[in-house]
Amino acid sequence: MTTASAPAAPPETVAASLFVDAFNSVYVYEDDPRMTIAVHLTTGSSMAVTGRLGDDYHMHFSPAEVSAALAWLTHAVATDPRAVIAVIADRDDERESAHGWAWFIDTGDALPASAASSLFPDHVELLGAEQSWVTLRGPRPLVDTSADGLAYTALTDDVKAVVTAHGKPGRPAAGHRIALRLDSTVTVHIDAADVPAARDALEEIEHEDFDVDLTTRDGHVIGHITLGDADGAELVSVDDVPADELSDDDTD
């Protein structure tokens, strides 16, 4: 009698786990003033988010940027297993000295410096496989990205809320998950039939000078924006596929 293997975790859950695992793997250096987490697809596309160390010894990332990074990671987990997640830890405010690490997302194996050098600026000292104790566990075992699981992680509460919401499995059976960015300051995730419908949904928010520190609810993120013409919203992704990899048909 054979035992059935556990079902694979949804890409969203794996992506949230990878982001937190990359952060935790490097955050042993608690006095580094800045950290950058980047996603590099095998197509050559990449995106990065940078956080600064606060007086509370938490790393302060933009929740909207983390939301976009999680969308990229989700796409990579689903379609691009040899994509790379990389971390840069600046050792000083002048960015004259920094350490870097990079791992394949499917296995968690570290890239040697020879393979990872093109992913980093020249001033970054690549450690990678040379520091075997700084590891990424890959997609299994997963990091607990629930609110309780992140309780002692040195991320801010608003970013934890974004990660937790993203990691929860389940997506509506109908429609698409569309991410739009307004004024380069906010990413809004909307379940809609198409991109025009998503922009119409933005127009339903009738507040002028809508300005809040951050609101997170059911994975939607709104912060520091003044709403204008929704047609001006920049498309970030559809069903977690980055906009620069979509065909014209996907954006109709």
C-alpha positions as CSV (number, residue, x, y, z in Angstrom):
1,M,0.0,0.0,0.0
2,T,1.4,3.4,-1.0
3,T,0.9,6.6,0.8
4,A,-0.4,9.5,-1.3
5,S,2.0,12.5,-1.4
6,A,0.8,15.8,-0.1
7,P,-0.7,18.1,-2.7
8,A,1.7,20.8,-4.0
9,A,1.2,24.2,-2.4
10,P,-0.3,26.9,-4.5
11,P,2.3,29.2,-6.3
12,E,1.1,32.1,-4.2
13,T,1.9,30.2,-1.0
14,V,5.3,29.2,-2.2
15,A,6.1,32.7,-3.3
16,A,5.2,34.2,0.1
17,S,7.4,31.5,1.7
18,L,10.4,32.3,-0.6
19,F,10.2,36.0,0.1
20,V,10.2,35.6,3.8
21,D,12.9,32.8,3.7
22,A,15.2,35.1,1.6
23,F,14.7,37.9,4.1
24,N,15.3,35.7,7.1
25,S,18.3,34.0,5.6
26,V,20.2,37.3,5.4
27,Y,18.7,39.3,8.3
28,V,21.1,37.7,10.7
29,Y,23.1,40.9,10.0
30,E,20.9,43.2,12.0
31,D,22.9,46.4,11.7
32,D,22.9,46.5,7.9
33,P,21.2,49.8,6.9
34,R,19.5,48.6,3.8
35,M,18.4,45.4,2.1
36,T,17.3,44.7,-1.5
37,I,15.4,41.6,-2.5
38,A,15.3,40.9,-6.3
39,V,13.6,38.4,-8.5
40,H,15.4,37.5,-11.8
41,L,13.5,35.6,-14.4
42,T,15.3,33.4,-17.0
43,T,13.8,35.7,-19.7
44,G,16.1,38.5,-18.4
45,S,13.3,40.4,-16.7
46,S,13.8,41.4,-13.1
47,M,12.4,43.6,-10.3
48,A,13.6,44.5,-6.9
49,V,12.4,46.0,-3.6
50,T,14.6,47.9,-1.2
51,G,14.0,48.3,2.5
52,R,15.7,50.5,5.1
53,L,16.5,49.6,8.7
54,G,14.3,51.5,11.1
55,D,15.0,52.6,14.7
56,D,12.8,49.6,15.7
57,Y,15.3,47.2,14.1
58,H,12.7,46.2,11.5
59,M,13.4,46.4,7.8
60,H,11.0,48.9,6.2
61,F,9.9,48.0,2.7
62,S,7.1,49.6,0.7
63,P,4.0,47.3,1.0
64,A,3.0,48.1,-2.6
65,E,6.4,47.1,-3.9
66,V,6.4,43.9,-1.9
67,S,3.0,43.1,-3.3
68,A,4.4,43.5,-6.9
69,A,7.5,41.4,-6.0
70,L,5.2,38.6,-4.7
71,A,3.3,38.7,-8.0
72,W,6.6,38.2,-9.9
73,L,7.6,35.4,-7.6
74,T,4.3,33.7,-8.0
75,H,4.7,33.8,-11.8
76,A,8.2,32.4,-11.5
77,V,7.1,29.5,-9.2
78,A,4.4,28.6,-11.6
79,T,6.3,28.9,-14.9
80,D,10.0,29.6,-14.4
81,P,11.5,27.2,-11.8
82,R,15.1,28.2,-12.6
83,A,14.4,31.9,-11.7
84,V,16.6,33.4,-9.1
85,I,15.9,35.3,-5.9
86,A,18.8,37.5,-4.8
87,V,19.5,39.6,-1.7
88,I,21.9,42.5,-1.3
89,A,22.7,43.7,2.2
90,D,24.4,47.1,2.3
91,R,27.0,47.4,5.0
92,D,27.1,51.2,5.0
93,D,24.8,54.1,4.1
94,E,27.1,55.2,1.2
95,R,26.6,51.9,-0.6
96,E,30.3,51.5,-0.9
97,S,30.3,48.0,0.6
98,A,27.7,45.3,0.4
99,H,27.2,41.5,0.5
100,G,25.1,39.5,-2.0
101,W,23.5,36.1,-2.2
102,A,21.4,34.4,-4.9
103,W,19.5,31.1,-5.0
104,F,17.5,29.2,-7.5
105,I,13.8,29.2,-6.4
106,D,13.1,25.6,-7.2
107,T,15.8,24.0,-5.2
108,G,17.1,26.7,-2.9
109,D,20.7,26.0,-4.1
110,A,23.0,29.0,-3.9
111,L,24.5,30.3,-7.1
112,P,28.3,30.5,-7.1
113,A,29.9,33.9,-7.6
114,S,30.8,33.1,-11.2
115,A,27.2,32.4,-12.1
116,A,25.6,35.2,-10.1
117,S,28.0,38.1,-10.8
118,S,25.9,39.6,-13.6
119,L,22.9,40.0,-11.2
120,F,24.7,42.4,-8.9
121,P,26.4,45.8,-9.0
122,D,30.2,45.8,-9.0
123,H,30.5,47.0,-5.4
124,V,28.7,43.9,-4.1
125,E,30.9,41.1,-2.6
126,L,29.2,37.8,-3.6
127,L,29.1,35.3,-0.9
128,G,26.5,32.8,-2.1
129,A,27.7,29.2,-1.9
130,E,30.8,30.3,0.0
131,Q,28.6,30.8,3.1
132,S,26.8,27.4,3.3
133,W,25.1,28.5,6.5
134,V,23.2,31.3,4.7
135,T,20.6,29.1,3.0
136,L,17.3,29.2,1.2
137,R,15.2,26.2,1.7
138,G,13.5,26.3,-1.7
139,P,9.8,25.6,-2.0
140,R,9.8,22.9,0.8
141,P,9.5,23.0,3.7
142,L,7.4,26.2,3.5
143,V,7.8,29.1,5.9
144,D,4.7,29.7,7.9
145,T,3.5,33.1,6.5
146,S,0.4,33.3,8.7
147,A,0.1,36.2,11.1
148,D,1.3,34.0,13.9
149,G,4.1,32.6,11.8
150,L,5.5,36.0,11.1
151,A,5.1,37.3,14.6
152,Y,8.8,37.4,15.3
153,T,10.0,38.3,11.7
154,A,11.6,41.7,11.5
155,L,9.3,43.1,8.9
156,T,6.8,45.9,9.5
157,D,3.2,45.0,10.3
158,D,1.9,46.4,7.0
159,V,4.3,44.3,4.9
160,K,3.5,41.2,7.0
161,A,-0.2,41.8,6.2
162,V,0.6,41.8,2.5
163,V,2.7,38.6,2.7
164,T,0.1,36.8,4.8
165,A,-2.8,37.8,2.4
166,H,-0.7,36.7,-0.6
167,G,0.2,33.4,0.9
168,K,-3.4,32.3,1.6
169,P,-4.5,29.8,-1.0
170,G,-7.5,30.3,-3.2
171,R,-8.5,32.5,-6.1
172,P,-12.0,33.2,-7.5
173,A,-13.0,30.7,-10.1
174,A,-14.0,33.3,-12.6
175,G,-12.1,36.4,-13.8
176,H,-8.5,37.4,-13.6
177,R,-6.3,38.9,-10.8
178,I,-5.2,42.2,-12.3
179,A,-2.6,44.5,-10.6
180,L,-2.6,48.2,-11.6
181,R,-0.2,50.8,-10.3
182,L,-1.2,54.5,-9.9
183,D,1.4,57.3,-9.9
184,S,4.2,54.7,-9.2
185,T,3.2,54.7,-5.5
186,V,0.6,52.0,-5.2
187,T,-0.3,48.6,-6.5
188,V,-4.0,47.6,-6.4
189,H,-5.0,44.0,-7.0
190,I,-8.5,43.6,-8.4
191,D,-10.4,40.5,-9.5
192,A,-12.0,41.4,-12.8
193,A,-12.8,40.0,-16.2
194,D,-10.3,42.2,-18.1
195,V,-8.0,45.2,-17.7
196,P,-10.7,47.8,-18.7
197,A,-13.0,46.2,-16.1
198,A,-10.2,46.6,-13.5
199,R,-9.8,50.3,-14.4
200,D,-13.6,50.7,-14.1
201,A,-13.4,49.2,-10.6
202,L,-10.8,51.8,-9.7
203,E,-13.2,54.6,-10.9
204,E,-15.8,53.3,-8.4
205,I,-13.5,54.6,-5.6
206,E,-14.9,58.1,-5.7
207,H,-12.8,59.8,-3.0
208,E,-10.7,62.7,-4.1
209,D,-7.3,63.2,-2.4
210,F,-7.6,59.7,-1.1
211,D,-4.6,59.6,1.2
212,V,-4.0,57.0,3.9
213,D,-0.8,55.5,5.3
214,L,-1.9,52.0,4.3
215,T,-5.0,49.9,4.0
216,T,-4.7,46.1,3.5
217,R,-7.8,43.9,3.1
218,D,-8.1,40.6,1.3
219,G,-4.8,41.1,-0.4
220,H,-5.7,44.6,-1.8
221,V,-3.3,47.4,-1.1
222,I,-4.0,51.1,-1.2
223,G,-1.6,53.8,0.1
224,H,-0.5,57.4,-0.4
225,I,-2.4,58.1,-3.6
226,T,-4.6,60.8,-5.2
227,L,-7.0,59.0,-7.5
228,G,-7.5,60.5,-10.9
229,D,-8.3,59.0,-14.3
230,A,-8.2,55.2,-13.9
231,D,-7.2,54.9,-17.6
232,G,-3.9,56.3,-16.5
233,A,-3.2,53.4,-14.2
234,E,-0.1,51.4,-15.3
235,L,-0.6,47.7,-15.8
236,V,1.6,45.7,-13.5
237,S,0.4,42.1,-14.0
238,V,-2.4,39.9,-15.0
239,D,-2.8,36.6,-13.1
240,D,0.7,37.3,-11.7
241,V,2.3,37.4,-15.1
242,P,4.5,40.6,-15.3
243,A,3.2,43.2,-17.7
244,D,6.3,43.1,-19.9
245,E,5.7,39.4,-20.6
246,L,2.0,39.7,-21.6
247,S,0.8,39.6,-25.2
248,D,-1.4,42.3,-26.5
249,D,-4.4,39.9,-26.3
250,D,-3.8,39.5,-22.6
251,T,-4.3,43.2,-21.9
252,D,-7.6,43.7,-23.9
